[in-house]
Amino acid sequence: MKLLMPYITGGVVPGWTAYLSAFEHAGADLIEVGLPFSDPTVDGPTIQESSDAALARGTTPASVLQDLADVRTGIPLVASTYANIALRPGFGDALTAAGVTGLIVPDLPLDELAGLDVPGVQVSLLASPATPDVRLAEIGRRSQGFVYAISVMGTTGERDRLAPSAVTLAARLKQVTDLPVLLGFGISTPEQAGEAAAVADGVIVGAAVMRRILDGASPAEVGAFVASLRAALSLVAPVR
Amino acid sequence: MSSITVRPTVVPGRYGSYGGRYVPESLIPACEAVAEAFSEAWADPGFRGTLGALLSAYAGRPTPLTPALRLSAELGVTVLLKREDLTHTGSHKINNVLGQALLARRMGRTRLIAETGAGMHGVATATAGALLGLPVKVFMGERDMERQAHNVFRMRLLGAEVVPVTTGSRTLKDATSEAMRHWVTDADEAYYCVGSVIGPHPYPTMVREFQRVIGDEARRQCAAELPAAIPDYVVACVGGGSNAAGTFAGFVETSAKLVGVEAEGGSGAANGEIGVLHGFQSLFLQDEHGQIKEAHSIAAGLDYPGVGPEHAYLRDLGRARYVTVSDGEAIAAAVRLARAEGVLPAIESAHAVAWVVRAAGTPELPGGSTVLVTLSGRGDKDITTLIAEADLA
C-alpha cells in the first residue's frame, strides 16, 4: 500500500488537533507535525505564513508537543522542525513524552547529524535531486523510518505539475535503500499524488493542506481533501 | 610581550563548536562546489593576482591609515583610522564582493544573488556584477529599503534587481532567509554572494580571507607608523562581523587586544546563545523557546541577531571581547568624528568610534594607549538618519 503523510503546522489555529483525527479517519498513514520556527528557510510562502500564524498565537514547540501528548492518535506522528529547535537540550525527551516517533530536520544534513540527540526517535533524512550517488547511498543507509525525497530543487509549496526530477530521484533512491521512499515538496493534487506514488512508496503533502487550513477550511473539509489523496494512491500498484 | 597563537580549527568550516553547514540537502552540492572552487582559487597565484589588481586599480586599495590627531588629543589615546570608507562604493564590502564575483565567474556561474541590510553589500555586488557582466538580484528587507532608499536607487542604477522582502521583521535576517530560499531554486546557475562572515561553510572562512586585506594592510601600516609596530587595541564594529574579521585577521597572532563593537539591540556575540540559523552554528539572540529574536539597531548593517562563527570562537577563547554601544552613542560619535577630523563615518562604523570615546581613559582603554579603529564605511548613506537623529545644536 502506498503511504500518505499529510502535514500540519502545530498550533496554526485554535483547536488544530482536530485536523489530526480528520487526517487519520481520511486514511493517512502518518502525520507530519511542524513545530513552528521563526525563520523557516526551507519553506515557501504558505508554510511560512502558517508558522507566522502559529507563533503569533503564542505557539511554542513545547506547546505543540503538549497538545500532541493530550490527543494521542492511532497513527505515527512525525515531528518536523529546524535545527535551532531540534538541537536544544532535552528536545528528544520532549518528543518521546509527546508520543512522537519520527523526526525531520530539513536544515540538518548528514554531516551535522552527530549533534542531534533524540534516542528512541527515528530520524528521516532528506535527499535532493542534486544529491550525488555516493551521498544518496549514505542517506539511504543512515535514514530511519523512511527517506524523504525532495521532488524538486526549491522550497515547499504547491506546484502545477510533478517535477521530472521527482521520478528520477525516487528511482535512484529505490536502488540504494530498502526504506520506504516518500516524495514531498510540491505535491498538491490527487493526480500528482498518484503520479508520484507510481514511482515512490508514498507522498508527503504540506502546502496544499496548509493553504486550505489558512483559508478557513474545517477539519471535515480538509479531511475530504486528504481522503481524495488516499483514493488516488489506492489506484496505484505497489512498486515492489 | 609574547605573541599569541590562534590556530584555525582542525575541522574545515568549524571554529570550535561553531560554524558548520546547516543547509537543506539541496544546497550541499552548491556549498561543496564553492568550497572546492575557493580552495583552488585561493591557492592559484593567477586568481590572487587578478583580484589584487582589481583591488588596487578599481577599488582603490591600499586604503590609508589616518592618524586622528584632534580626536586623539581630546581623548588622550592615539587613534588611527583604517579608511575602508575610501574604497570604491564606500565600504569594505567591495573587498569581499570582488573576490566572490571573480570566483563565480571562474565557476562558470551566470548570475549573482545577494542579501543586503544597509545596502552597502548590495551596492558592492551590483557594482561587481556590472564590472564583470553578471546579472545581480539583491534581496532586501522592505524596512531597510525605506531606511536606505539611496542605496536601493544605486543598486537599480547599476542594473541590479532589488527584491523587497516582506516577511518577519523585514530587515537583514529576513532578506538572508529569502536569499537562501531563492538559492535553492537556482543553485546550478546562480552564485550566492554572502555579505558577511556568516552562512554555511566555506562562506565564513572565505569572506574572512577576502577581507583580511584590511588587517594585513593595517598591520604593515602600523609597523611603519608606530614605534611599537602594533597598536595596543584593534577595534571594529560587528554586525555579522566581516570588517572586524578581516581586521582581526591581521592582528590575531599579535599581542593587540581585539574589540568587536556591536549594536545594543543586535548583540549576538555579547548577549547571544548558541543556536543555528542561515546555515551556521553560532551565537544568536533568541527567546527561551529557540525562536530567533529580531535585532534592532539604528544602523541597518548591524541589525542582525547573530554573529559570524569565528567571532563566537574568539569570544570563547578570550582572544577578542565584544561590547555594545547604544544608537545614541553611535550617532554622537559619528558627529564627533565628523567635526574633529572631517570624516563622516557610516553609523555602523561610528559604533566602533563610540566605544573608543566611551572607554578612553578608563581601565578598559587606558590613557596613552594606541588604538586602531576600522572605519568600515562612509556616512553618506546615513544622511537621512542623521537629519532625524543628530542633535546639531
Chai-1 contact restraints between the chains, C-beta under 6 A:
chainA,res_idxA,chainB,res_idxB,connection_type,confidence,min_distance_angstrom,max_distance_angstrom,comment,restraint_id
A,S38,B,Q291,contact,1.0,0.0,6.0,A-B,restraint_1
A,S38,B,I292,contact,1.0,0.0,6.0,A-B,restraint_2
A,D39,B,S177,contact,1.0,0.0,6.0,A-B,restraint_3
A,D39,B,L277,contact,1.0,0.0,6.0,A-B,restraint_4
A,D39,B,I292,contact,1.0,0.0,6.0,A-B,restraint_5
A,T41,B,S177,contact,1.0,0.0,6.0,A-B,restraint_6
A,T41,B,M180,contact,1.0,0.0,6.0,A-B,restraint_7
A,V42,B,P24,contact,1.0,0.0,6.0,A-B,restraint_8
A,T60,B,H289,contact,1.0,0.0,6.0,A-B,restraint_9
A,A83,B,Y22,contact,1.0,0.0,6.0,A-B,restraint_10
A,A83,B,V276,contact,1.0,0.0,6.0,A-B,restraint_11
A,N84,B,G275,contact,1.0,0.0,6.0,A-B,restraint_12
A,N84,B,V276,contact,1.0,0.0,6.0,A-B,restraint_13
A,N84,B,G290,contact,1.0,0.0,6.0,A-B,restraint_14
A,I85,B,G290,contact,1.0,0.0,6.0,A-B,restraint_15
A,R88,B,G290,contact,1.0,0.0,6.0,A-B,restraint_16
A,P106,B,P24,contact,1.0,0.0,6.0,A-B,restraint_17
A,D107,B,Y22,contact,1.0,0.0,6.0,A-B,restraint_18
A,D107,B,P24,contact,1.0,0.0,6.0,A-B,restraint_19
A,P109,B,E25,contact,1.0,0.0,6.0,A-B,restraint_20
A,P109,B,I28,contact,1.0,0.0,6.0,A-B,restraint_21
A,E112,B,G20,contact,1.0,0.0,6.0,A-B,restraint_22
A,E112,B,Y22,contact,1.0,0.0,6.0,A-B,restraint_23
A,L126,B,E25,contact,1.0,0.0,6.0,A-B,restraint_24
A,S128,B,E25,contact,1.0,0.0,6.0,A-B,restraint_25
A,S128,B,S26,contact,1.0,0.0,6.0,A-B,restraint_26
A,A130,B,S26,contact,1.0,0.0,6.0,A-B,restraint_27
A,A130,B,P29,contact,1.0,0.0,6.0,A-B,restraint_28
A,T131,B,E25,contact,1.0,0.0,6.0,A-B,restraint_29
A,M153,B,S26,contact,1.0,0.0,6.0,A-B,restraint_30
A,M153,B,T185,contact,1.0,0.0,6.0,A-B,restraint_31
A,G154,B,V184,contact,1.0,0.0,6.0,A-B,restraint_32
A,G154,B,T185,contact,1.0,0.0,6.0,A-B,restraint_33
A,T155,B,R181,contact,1.0,0.0,6.0,A-B,restraint_34
